[in-house]
Structure formats: C-alpha cells, structure tokens
Amino acid sequence: MFCPYCRNPDSRVVDSRVTEDGSSIRRRRQCGNCARRFTTIETTSLSVLKRSGVAEPFSRSKVINGVRKACQGRPVTEDDLAMLAQEVEEIVRASSAAEIKANEVGLAILEPLRRLDEVAYLRFASVYQDFDSLDDFEEAIARLRSQKA
C-alpha cells in the first residue's frame, strides 16, 4: 500500500475494524517514511460471469442502469435505485461466492424491484424472463396479486 502523501510503499497497520455491515475492513495505517496516517478500506472482490464467459467486477451502477430503464416514467427516485442496488449487492455477497452468474444477479434484482414498484418489476421481468405473450404477463400479474393477498 503506497502512502498517499509521500508514495512510500512501506506502511504498517495501526488499527483494524470491521465495518458496520460486515462487508469490509477499515484499516488505519502509518507510513514508515513520513509517519503520517491514512485509512484504507478492504473489500472482497466479486465477479459477475456473463453468458459469453467473460468475468467482470460486480457494479452497482450496472444494476442501477439496468433497472432505471424499467423505472422510466415511474415514481422512483435515484435514491430508491441506489438503495435497490445496495440491497442487490448484499443479496449477491451473502452467497459467499467470489464469482456469480449474471443470471443470478438478475434474479436477485426481481424481489427488491417488486417491492419498489410493481409496474417496473413487470417491465424488468418481461425482458429478463423473456415474456413471449400476453399469457406470460397475465401469469406474472396473477402471481403478484396472490402475493399481495
């Protein structure tokens, strides 16, 4: 870890704490050269395996962008989308896998989106679950109604 002040590669850990949500570790470090202190945050890496076989780092912004299209014209704020993306990341990280399929990320989006906005949920599900006909929409609506009852 390079010191952000003098770029010295030598530093020592003075204090380590797990963050409140338990997803990362906050470390206080002290530079061996200039003696200044700085903080680092360590998180585990999470890769998403796409259908093409390419793995890329998990990105909340990609979740937000994908869901934003389904929420277009709906009463959903940017804060709502950020909270949804955080919840999806927590769900995905709870699997304790270092690599997760893109399909599983999509499945993790469905339930939080259903709670946020049912119309956006139907839009997202229709693309994600490849609805072919009105019957598919009717079945999805019937499931939503049965979950409410």
C-alpha positions as CSV (number, residue, x, y, z in Angstrom):
1,M,0.0,0.0,0.0
2,F,1.5,3.3,-1.1
3,C,1.4,6.3,1.3
4,P,-0.9,8.9,-0.3
5,Y,1.4,11.7,0.9
6,C,4.9,10.6,0.0
7,R,4.2,7.5,-2.2
8,N,6.4,5.3,0.1
9,P,5.4,1.6,-0.4
10,D,6.1,0.8,3.3
11,S,3.3,1.3,5.8
12,R,2.1,-0.6,8.9
13,V,-1.4,-1.3,10.2
14,V,-2.1,0.6,13.4
15,D,-5.8,-0.4,13.8
16,S,-8.3,-2.7,12.0
17,R,-12.1,-2.7,12.3
18,V,-14.9,-4.4,10.6
19,T,-17.4,-2.0,9.1
20,E,-21.0,-2.0,10.5
21,D,-22.4,-4.0,7.7
22,G,-19.5,-6.5,7.9
23,S,-18.7,-6.3,4.2
24,S,-15.3,-4.7,4.5
25,I,-12.5,-3.9,6.9
26,R,-11.3,-0.4,7.7
27,R,-7.6,-0.1,8.4
28,R,-5.6,2.8,9.9
29,R,-2.1,2.8,8.5
30,Q,1.0,4.7,9.3
31,C,3.7,5.5,6.8
32,G,7.2,4.2,7.6
33,N,8.8,7.2,5.9
34,C,6.8,10.4,6.7
35,A,4.9,8.9,9.8
36,R,1.5,10.3,8.5
37,R,-1.6,8.2,9.0
38,F,-4.2,7.3,6.4
39,T,-7.2,4.9,6.1
40,T,-7.8,2.1,3.7
41,I,-10.9,0.0,3.2
42,E,-10.6,-3.6,2.1
43,T,-13.4,-5.4,0.5
44,T,-13.7,-8.8,-1.2
45,S,-13.8,-8.9,-4.9
46,L,-17.0,-10.1,-6.6
47,S,-17.0,-11.1,-10.2
48,V,-20.0,-11.5,-12.5
49,L,-19.8,-14.2,-15.1
50,K,-21.6,-13.2,-18.2
51,R,-23.2,-15.5,-20.7
52,S,-20.3,-15.1,-23.1
53,G,-18.0,-16.5,-20.4
54,V,-16.3,-13.2,-19.6
55,A,-16.0,-12.2,-16.0
56,E,-16.2,-8.6,-14.9
57,P,-16.3,-6.9,-11.4
58,F,-19.8,-6.5,-9.9
59,S,-21.0,-3.0,-10.4
60,R,-23.9,-1.3,-8.6
61,S,-24.0,1.3,-11.4
62,K,-24.8,-1.5,-13.9
63,V,-27.6,-2.7,-11.7
64,I,-29.0,0.9,-11.5
65,N,-28.7,1.4,-15.2
66,G,-30.5,-1.8,-16.0
67,V,-33.3,-1.1,-13.6
68,R,-33.6,2.6,-14.5
69,K,-34.9,1.6,-17.9
70,A,-37.7,-0.4,-16.3
71,C,-38.5,2.5,-13.9
72,Q,-38.7,5.1,-16.7
73,G,-41.9,7.3,-16.1
74,R,-42.5,5.7,-12.7
75,P,-42.3,7.5,-9.3
76,V,-38.9,6.0,-8.5
77,T,-36.1,8.3,-7.3
78,E,-32.3,8.0,-7.8
79,D,-32.1,7.3,-4.1
80,D,-34.6,4.4,-4.5
81,L,-32.4,3.0,-7.2
82,A,-29.2,3.4,-5.1
83,M,-30.9,1.6,-2.2
84,L,-32.1,-1.2,-4.5
85,A,-28.6,-1.6,-5.9
86,Q,-27.2,-1.8,-2.4
87,E,-29.7,-4.4,-1.4
88,V,-28.9,-6.5,-4.6
89,E,-25.2,-6.3,-3.8
90,E,-25.9,-7.5,-0.2
91,I,-28.0,-10.4,-1.5
92,V,-25.3,-11.4,-4.0
93,R,-22.5,-11.1,-1.5
94,A,-24.5,-13.2,1.0
95,S,-24.0,-16.2,-1.3
96,S,-20.3,-16.0,-0.3
97,A,-19.2,-16.8,-3.8
98,A,-16.3,-15.0,-5.4
99,E,-18.0,-15.4,-8.8
100,I,-21.7,-15.2,-9.6
101,K,-23.6,-15.7,-12.9
102,A,-25.2,-12.7,-14.4
103,N,-28.5,-14.6,-14.4
104,E,-28.3,-14.8,-10.6
105,V,-27.8,-11.1,-10.3
106,G,-30.9,-10.6,-12.4
107,L,-32.9,-12.9,-10.1
108,A,-31.6,-11.0,-7.1
109,I,-33.0,-7.8,-8.6
110,L,-36.5,-9.1,-9.0
111,E,-37.8,-9.2,-5.4
112,P,-36.4,-5.8,-4.3
113,L,-37.8,-4.3,-7.5
114,R,-41.2,-5.9,-7.0
115,R,-41.3,-4.2,-3.5
116,L,-40.2,-0.9,-5.0
117,D,-42.6,-0.7,-8.0
118,E,-44.8,-3.4,-9.4
119,V,-45.0,-1.9,-12.9
120,A,-41.2,-1.5,-13.1
121,Y,-41.0,-5.1,-11.9
122,L,-43.2,-6.3,-14.7
123,R,-41.2,-4.4,-17.3
124,F,-37.9,-5.8,-16.0
125,A,-39.3,-9.3,-15.6
126,S,-40.8,-9.2,-19.1
127,V,-37.4,-8.6,-20.6
128,Y,-35.3,-10.6,-18.1
129,Q,-37.6,-13.7,-18.1
130,D,-38.3,-13.4,-21.9
131,F,-42.1,-13.0,-21.9
132,D,-43.4,-14.1,-25.2
133,S,-47.1,-13.4,-25.0
134,L,-49.9,-11.7,-23.0
135,D,-50.3,-15.0,-21.2
136,D,-46.9,-14.5,-19.6
137,F,-47.9,-11.1,-18.4
138,E,-51.2,-12.4,-17.1
139,E,-49.4,-15.2,-15.2
140,A,-46.9,-12.7,-13.7
141,I,-49.8,-10.3,-12.7
142,A,-51.7,-13.3,-11.1
143,R,-48.6,-14.1,-9.1
144,L,-48.3,-10.5,-7.9
145,R,-51.9,-10.5,-6.9
146,S,-51.6,-13.8,-5.0
147,Q,-48.5,-12.5,-3.1
148,K,-50.5,-9.4,-2.0
149,A,-53.4,-11.4,-0.7
